[in-house]
Amino acid sequence: YAMERSETEEKFDDGGTSQLLWQHLSSQLIFFVLFQFASFPHMVLSLHQKCIPVPDINKPQSTHAFAMTCIWIHLNRKAQNDNSTLQIPIPHSLKFHHEFLQQSLRNKSLQMNDYKIALLCNAYSTNSECFTLPMGALVETIYGNGIMRIPLPGTSCLASASITPLPMNLLDSLTVHAKMSLIHSIATRVIKLAHAKSSVALAPALVETYSRLLVYMEIESLGIKGFISQLLPTVFKSHAWGILHTLLEMFSYRMHHIQPHYRVQLLSHLHTLAAVAQTNQNQLHLCVESTALRLITALGSSEVQPQFTRFLSDPKTVLSAESEELNRALILTLARATHVTDFFTGSDSIQGTWCKDILQTIMSFTPHNWASHTLSCFPGPLQAFFKQNNVPQESRFNLKKNVEEEYRKWKSMTNENDIITHFSIQGSPPLFLCLLWKMLLDTDHINQIGYRVLERIGARALVAHVRTFADFLVYEFSTSAGGQQLNKCIEILNDMVWKYNIVTLDRLILCLAMRSHEGNEAQVCYFIIQLLLLKPNDFRNRVSDFVKENSPEHWLQNDWHTKHMNYHKKYPEKLYFEGLAEQVDPPVQIQSPYLPIYFGNVCLRFLPVFDIVIHRFLELYPVSKSLETLLDHLGGLYKFHGELFQILILSNTYMSKMRSPIPVFLLASFILCRQNYCLSVFIHIKCFCNFTFVFFSSTCSQPLVPRENITAWMNAIGLIITALPEPYWIVLHDRIVSVISSLRMSLYKDIMQISVSYFLVFHIKKVYIVDSIFSLPFVHQMKMCLNRSLHILIGVAFYDMLLNVDQCSTHLNYMDPICDFLYHMKYMFTGDSMKEQVEKIICNLKPALKLRLRFITHISKMEPAAVPPQAINSGSPAPQSNQVPASLPVTQ
């Protein structure tokens, strides 16, 4: 069937149905060879004698067609190296392919406009003499010529001039060995440049290509494992801060598909980096903290306990010694993980005290409290812990008093050196941003000494000033008389962010969102957040242009760098108080050169902060309605969100405690802004390691069979709907059942594929699964899951579903595919472990299904006569293993 489809299907080279059938067949063939059910030498020797023509090398499928020839070349090379006398001449059928490769190898000027380079890499990766030419062509493309330079965002930052990365189709076409050679070459070059402390940044094409290679799990040892354990420490020891910044940007904005233990390992590295004196500069410190925040908030709920229990003996390594915001974010992640894992497992074990040592260490590093409306959303043990470890807080009145006192000192002191020393010395009260606010409020001006103090304070200590400033703002706005005074406060606050560049928007919003205000002050705090995000056009324009000009599918782009530079030219990042330096009299010349920026901007940095803002708003009902306005203007950013499930799951915690229309709007906003990304999620980039969600995410976000747009939209909606608790999908479920039950649906022949495969949701022991179960991605994801009890649970659930459908239907059109799937589950996953439960169910099925499933139960005799003639199709499923029952009847 696959052969016939491949001869007639127009889209075979572009991922058509037959190509996917061939992929499935090839995976099964590999299985048979590995377990010695088939002989690989016999398969090679039995090639048909007719010469296979050379395919169109402009298409990626050509590398598949050349696979046999490449394998023969490698085997022959191995035989030569081993001095084997069993060298076999090239099979006649592969003669044209072999001649083409030989001829291509003689061409010394290879071009990147087809797949010839990939073919040569695949064929000669074990022959160093021949491999140098094609691999050299690849690396030369992304390294640049060593002479030309291009500017990067910021000042005094130049990079090698190559900007076009190797496309994913080309990388997909390379064998594992060729990929390993390419990534080893890139990593070696990066280390060499780090040791040399080169003033020229890496080429954008090299950085993007390296990011793409790191997602291939088959080259993990030289890929992400080498990146975390070797490359990153080496770059750090070399003090190559530009390359370090580049690697962190790659991890933040490109590497979405990384196993949790690597992410936690990187988090530990980042906390070590944050304490090093050399990282105490604005841009690098911001990048380190932003990356750490993204790592913490992106951890899957089922990943939190297994990963952090590894550090219970020494929790300091995965906690921040200084950043209260990062530690608060970790506590929110612990709370979310506790809620979700307990909800899905039905167990209270997660709600024990396993994380008590982590919480105590956090409180010793960064003592803090939580607002009562936030605490009410925490699991019981976390609520109890923070009630028992309450931290006294400074009153807002004392804060105001201290600011006034320091401001009087500022105005009374006359010696410049004394002023700079007093307000920047370590241990001084972190009130300087409050003083700058007072200066602007009183005089609309900040003098040069103010800039010098900011510069002397340093990036690390400035965070404490931002934290205090957030509390001071709430007090100022709470006591404002309104009217012109309030407008003046709003204007000054926006000037501090956008005009003077004193504090970045994402840092200020994060500090505001993480404060523990109560009652009216909490509402004022959220009011300030909303003003910062929406009142001026600065941030809204940035979001609008970024969403309009860019796509989240960066792996499909070859012009990201061009768009990136255009955006930064229009909206330059200013991280060294440039606006203030230009406004003071006389203006100050900025001395700090920028580290290379390849991917980041304020919009992308704001995304993990936006997650936190949304949940803070959901906690407090009086302000939750403001979410509609925020999402209306900024919700488009969520199509760039790498962990949409985490934001939805955490939202459910608060949604379940609220009975308001906001969750409905929130869900709709996510669907609308995320739709295009869901239509084409790429399996290389996004993968779920949380098995609770594997079974629906695999079929919804990784559909193997191309459909019309309507079914892709169903995938996008079903992916989100089915992740929510029952109250949010039960109405839709009832409606679908009603439609399916109607007589009109008998007109549609594809009812199983459209309605059942994408929408029917069942609930069994708190595990939600989309009923797109008879597809290859589901089977693939079941192989990933090593939990045998879960296999049995899911397997029995399938039979229960089949029994329900069988009893409610007079005739089934898709019995054979369903039975094939059930046989596959038995022989590949469950064996006879659920035989007892399954036999009881099969005995209650109608005769047609009983007949097809007779070998699952080993019921020796079935009466074929009891089966209606029209119910038997062209074939019945056959067992897919060598465990064929002895009583298997032979049909003549």
Sequence and secondary structure as in RCSB ss.txt:
>XXXX:A:sequence
YAMERSETEEKFDDGGTSQLLWQHLSSQLIFFVLFQFASFPHMVLSLHQKCIPVPDINKPQSTHAFAMTCIWIHL
NRKAQNDNSTLQIPIPHSLKFHHEFLQQSLRNKSLQMNDYKIALLCNAYSTNSECFTLPMGALVETIYGNGIMRI
PLPGTSCLASASITPLPMNLLDSLTVHAKMSLIHSIATRVIKLAHAKSSVALAPALVETYSRLLVYMEIESLGIK
GFISQLLPTVFKSHAWGILHTLLEMFSYRMHHIQPHYRVQLLSHLHTLAAVAQTNQNQLHLCVESTALRLITALG
SSEVQPQFTRFLSDPKTVLSAESEELNRALILTLARATHVTDFFTGSDSIQGTWCKDILQTIMSFTPHNWASHTL
SCFPGPLQAFFKQNNVPQESRFNLKKNVEEEYRKWKSMTNENDIITHFSIQGSPPLFLCLLWKMLLDTDHINQIG
YRVLERIGARALVAHVRTFADFLVYEFSTSAGGQQLNKCIEILNDMVWKYNIVTLDRLILCLAMRSHEGNEAQVC
YFIIQLLLLKPNDFRNRVSDFVKENSPEHWLQNDWHTKHMNYHKKYPEKLYFEGLAEQVDPPVQIQSPYLPIYFG
NVCLRFLPVFDIVIHRFLELYPVSKSLETLLDHLGGLYKFHGELFQILILSNTYMSKMRSPIPVFLLASFILCRQ
NYCLSVFIHIKCFCNFTFVFFSSTCSQPLVPRENITAWMNAIGLIITALPEPYWIVLHDRIVSVISSLRMSLYKD
IMQISVSYFLVFHIKKVYIVDSIFSLPFVHQMKMCLNRSLHILIGVAFYDMLLNVDQCSTHLNYMDPICDFLYHM
KYMFTGDSMKEQVEKIICNLKPALKLRLRFITHISKMEPAAVPPQAINSGSPAPQSNQVPASLPVTQ
>XXXX:A:secstr
 HHHHHHH TTGGGT HHHHHHHHHHHHHHHHHHTTSS HHHHHHT  SS      TTSTTHHHHTHHHHHHHHH
HHHHHHTT S      GGGHHHHHHHHHHHT SS  SSSSHHHHHHHHHTT HHHHHHHHHHHHHHHH  SS EE
E SSSS EEES      HHHHHHS HHHHHHHHHHHHHHHHHHHHHT SSB  HHHHHHHHHHTT GGGTTTTHH
HIIIIIHHHHHHTT HHHHHHHHHHHHHT     HHHHHHHHHHHHHHHTSGGG SHHHHHHHHHHHHHHHHT  
HHHHHHHHGGGTT GGGGS SS HHHHHHHHHHHHHHHHHHHHHH  SGGGSSTTHHHHHHHHHHS     HHHH
TTS HHHHHHHHHT      HHHHHHHHHHHHHHHHH   HHHHHHHHHSTTS S HHHHHHHHHHHHS   HHH
HHHHHHH HHHHHHHHHHHHHHHHHHHHT   THHHHHHHHHHHIIIIIS SS HHHHHHHHHT    HHHHHHH
HHHHHHHHHSSHHHHHHHHHHHHH  S GGG S HHHHHHHHHHHS    S HHHHHHSSS           SS 
 HHHHHHHHHHHHHHHHHHSHHHHTTHHHHHHHHGGGGGG S HHHHHHHHHHHHTT  SSHHHHHHHHHHHHHH
HHHHT  TTT     HHHHHHHHHHHS SS   HHHHHHHHHHHHHTTS HHHHHHHHHHHHHHHHSGGGGG TT
HIIIIITTT EEEETTEEEES  SSHHHHHHHHH   HHHHHHHHHHHHHHHHHHHHH S  S HHHHHHHHHHH
IIIIITTTTHHHHHHHHTTS HHHHHHTHHHHT     GGGS GGG  S     SSS   TT     
